[in-house]
Amino acid sequence: MNKFLLIMNFKTLIISIFSIISTYFCIHYNITANYPLTLIATAIIFPIVFSINGAYKRREAALNDYGSLKTHGRAIYFATRDWLESPSQKTLDKSKGLLSELFFAIKHLFSNDISQAQKNEEHVYVAFSKLSKFIKDDLRGNGLASGEVSRCNQYLSKMFVSFENAKHIYQYRTPRTLKTFSSFFITVLPVLYGPYFAFAAAQYSPYVTYVMPVLFSLVLVSLSNIQDQLENPFDGVGEDDIEINVELFISRLYE
């Protein structure tokens, strides 16, 4: 039921009701017209499908960036564990703690409203800074070879790149003018197509007269809701959102 309610919401109900009222009015006053259905495809279906495809690609790109963050973070921890001659438990715990702080800061940034992005982003870069100092002071300071220190800094640099890419996906959406265009016609067309539904109703029994306007509204609004949920893959609203599970990631940094 929860999954169903993600695509069928209050907006679906409102537009369905208005389309039914429009159809009833047109049938009552004998206002009919055989509108071409290609207008629905041109004004709504094509823009929404284009937006859904774009949002899905953004989600896949964000998954790749998240995977890269985890991969290179794990590599820094393994370097701490395996490249030092005798790493202390304190150093290992510090490495885990800094990675945990970084990923919690990233999760907090991406899961909150974009209006707080600047403040939350500062916490992320504070965590990155601590990790950079850890490579210098705790790894290099404990005898890690300069070439291996350089490799750790490369891992950190790749984490920077992945974070910036994911941040841009969080900050910027699919074309807003296209979304506004499709949202306008999703709201208007089911009502304006009342004469068409009245025309088509002559071929149906009275019991199914209002099935078509309701189905039109359900399909169009549901596609719009799916696009909205894919728009931000980090907000935790849709079923397809990316979950940043920091506890699970840290727990799998085996010693």
C-alpha positions as a printed Julia matrix, in Angstrom:
255×3 Matrix{Float64}:
   0.0    0.0     0.0
   2.86   2.4     0.81
   4.39   1.79   -2.62
   0.99   2.34   -4.23
   0.54   5.63   -2.4
   3.89   6.88   -3.71
   2.45   7.12   -7.22
  -1.23   7.66   -6.33
  -1.52  10.77   -4.19
  -3.81  13.71   -3.47
  -2.94  15.31   -6.8
  -4.17  12.17   -8.58
  -7.49  12.38   -6.76
  -8.01  16.08   -7.49
  -7.26  15.83  -11.22
  -9.47  12.7   -11.51
 -12.36  14.53   -9.87
 -12.0   17.54  -12.17
 -11.83  15.32  -15.25
 -15.01  13.51  -14.13
 -16.79  16.85  -13.56
 -15.67  18.06  -16.98
 -16.9   14.85  -18.63
 -20.24  15.01  -16.8
 -20.72  18.65  -17.83
 -19.95  17.85  -21.5
 -22.29  14.85  -21.55
 -25.08  16.82  -19.88
 -24.84  19.71  -22.36
 -23.97  17.48  -25.32
 -20.55  19.08  -25.88
 -18.54  16.51  -27.82
 -15.38  16.51  -29.92
 -13.13  13.83  -31.35
  -9.8   15.26  -30.19
  -6.64  13.55  -31.48
  -4.88  11.5   -28.79
  -1.51  12.44  -30.31
  -1.78  15.71  -28.38
  -1.54  13.72  -25.12
   1.59  11.96  -26.37
   3.19  15.2   -27.6
   2.36  17.45  -24.66
   2.72  14.99  -21.77
   3.96  11.47  -22.47
   7.09  12.4   -24.44
   8.32  15.13  -22.02
   7.68  12.94  -18.95
   9.38   9.86  -20.43
  12.34  12.06  -21.41
  12.51  13.44  -17.85
  12.2    9.97  -16.27
  15.01   8.69  -18.47
  17.18  11.67  -17.51
  16.42  11.22  -13.8
  17.2    7.5   -14.0
  20.58   8.21  -15.6
  21.32  10.73  -12.83
  20.51   8.06  -10.24
  22.85   5.57  -11.92
  25.62   8.2   -12.04
  25.06   8.94   -8.34
  25.32   5.22   -7.55
  28.66   5.07   -9.36
  29.94   8.07   -7.4
  28.75   6.59   -4.11
  30.47   3.32   -4.97
  33.67   5.21   -5.77
  33.53   7.01   -2.41
  33.19   3.72   -0.56
  35.87   1.99   -2.63
  38.57   4.61   -2.09
  37.59   5.12    1.55
  38.01   1.39    2.1
  41.35   1.53    0.26
  42.63   4.19    2.69
  41.62   2.02    5.63
  43.29  -1.07    4.13
  46.43   0.99    3.53
  46.39   1.92    7.23
  45.91  -1.7     8.24
  48.25  -3.44    5.78
  50.92  -0.97    4.65
  52.17   0.13    8.07
  54.58  -2.27    9.72
  52.76  -2.47   13.05
  49.62  -0.31   13.02
  48.29   0.42   16.5
  44.66  -0.17   17.4
  44.39   3.56   18.05
  45.43   4.33   14.45
  42.99   1.78   13.04
  40.16   3.16   15.18
  41.03   6.71   14.15
  40.9    5.72   10.48
  37.46   4.19   10.98
  36.28   7.19   12.97
  37.35   9.69   10.31
  35.71   7.68    7.52
  32.54   7.4     9.62
  32.53  11.16   10.24
  33.0   11.85    6.52
  30.19   9.55    5.36
  27.8   10.78    8.04
  28.51  14.37    6.92
  27.84  13.4     3.28
  24.62  11.62    4.27
  23.48  14.65    6.28
  24.19  16.97    3.34
  22.34  14.89    0.74
  19.34  13.99    2.91
  18.52  17.58    3.91
  16.96  20.44    1.99
  19.14  22.19   -0.56
  18.66  25.5     1.29
  21.0   24.13    3.99
  23.55  22.81    1.51
  26.23  25.46    2.05
  26.32  24.95    5.83
  26.24  21.15    5.58
  28.89  21.1     2.87
  31.33  22.77    5.25
  31.09  19.76    7.59
  31.95  17.46    4.7
  35.11  19.39    3.87
  36.1   19.54    7.54
  35.92  15.72    7.53
  37.94  15.56    4.29
  40.53  17.87    5.85
  40.86  15.6     8.9
  41.34  12.6     6.64
  44.02  14.45    4.68
  45.88  15.31    7.9
  45.53  11.69    9.01
  47.38  10.55    5.87
  50.14  13.07    6.55
  50.51  12.76   10.33
  49.47   9.2    11.16
  50.5    7.31    8.02
  53.53   9.23    6.86
  54.47  10.02   10.47
  54.48   6.31   11.3
  56.9    5.41    8.55
  54.7    4.81    5.5
  56.82   5.12    2.34
  56.42   8.34    0.35
  55.18   6.47   -2.71
  52.45   4.78   -0.67
  51.52   8.08    0.96
  51.18   9.52   -2.53
  48.9    6.63   -3.45
  46.7    7.34   -0.41
  46.46  10.97   -1.45
  45.35   9.8    -4.89
  42.6    7.76   -3.22
  41.55  10.88   -1.31
  41.61  12.95   -4.5
  39.29  10.45   -6.22
  36.95  10.67   -3.25
  36.86  14.46   -3.78
  35.92  13.98   -7.43
  33.19  11.45   -6.63
  31.75  13.69   -3.92
  31.65  16.74   -6.19
  29.93  14.74   -8.94
  27.32  13.4    -6.5
  26.86  16.9    -5.02
  26.02  18.34   -8.44
  23.4   15.63   -8.94
  21.95  16.62   -5.56
  22.01  20.34   -6.37
  20.8   20.37   -9.97
  17.67  18.77  -11.35
  16.45  17.71  -14.78
  15.32  20.68  -16.96
  12.86  22.67  -14.86
  11.14  24.35  -17.8
  10.35  20.92  -19.25
   8.96  19.79  -15.91
   6.82  22.94  -15.65
   5.56  22.38  -19.18
   4.51  18.79  -18.53
   3.03  19.61  -15.1
   0.84  22.31  -16.65
  -0.57  20.0   -19.29
  -1.03  17.12  -16.84
  -3.29  19.43  -14.83
  -5.14  20.97  -17.77
  -5.54  18.29  -20.45
  -7.66  15.75  -18.51
 -10.15  18.57  -17.94
  -9.98  19.99  -21.47
 -10.49  16.49  -22.89
 -13.98  16.39  -21.36
 -15.6   16.78  -24.83
 -13.55  13.84  -26.11
 -14.53  11.65  -23.16
 -18.17  12.66  -23.74
 -17.81  11.75  -27.43
 -16.26   8.37  -26.6
 -18.82   7.67  -23.88
 -21.51   7.18  -26.54
 -19.82   3.85  -27.35
 -19.79   2.63  -23.74
 -22.41   1.47  -21.29
 -23.4    4.02  -18.61
 -21.49   2.08  -15.95
 -18.09   2.7   -17.56
 -18.65   6.26  -18.79
 -16.17   7.78  -16.37
 -13.56   5.04  -16.49
 -11.6    6.7   -19.31
 -11.17  10.16  -17.69
 -10.11   8.48  -14.44
  -7.62   6.2   -16.24
  -6.17   9.14  -18.17
  -5.67  11.06  -14.94
  -4.18   8.07  -13.1
  -1.68   7.27  -15.84
  -0.52  10.84  -16.45
  -0.23  11.89  -12.8
   1.44   8.61  -11.84
   4.13   9.13  -14.47
   4.67  12.63  -13.13
   4.97  11.29   -9.56
   7.52   8.69  -10.64
   9.6   11.42  -12.24
   9.39  13.54   -9.08
  10.62  10.65   -6.93
  13.59   9.95   -9.19
  14.49  13.63   -9.34
  16.54  13.58   -6.13
  18.0   10.09   -5.54
  19.1   11.01   -2.0
  15.9   12.38   -0.41
  14.65   8.99    0.85
  11.15   9.46   -0.58
  10.95   6.98   -3.46
  11.57   3.23   -3.55
  14.53   3.71   -5.9
  16.46   6.21   -3.76
  20.08   5.66   -2.76
  20.56   4.69    0.89
  23.84   5.82    2.44
  24.27   3.17    5.13
  27.28   4.41    7.09
  27.01   1.85    9.92
  27.08  -1.09    7.48
  30.05   0.36    5.59
  32.1    0.89    8.77
  31.17  -2.54   10.15
  32.66  -4.18    7.06
  36.06  -2.56    7.5
  37.46  -5.77    8.89
  40.56  -5.76   11.04
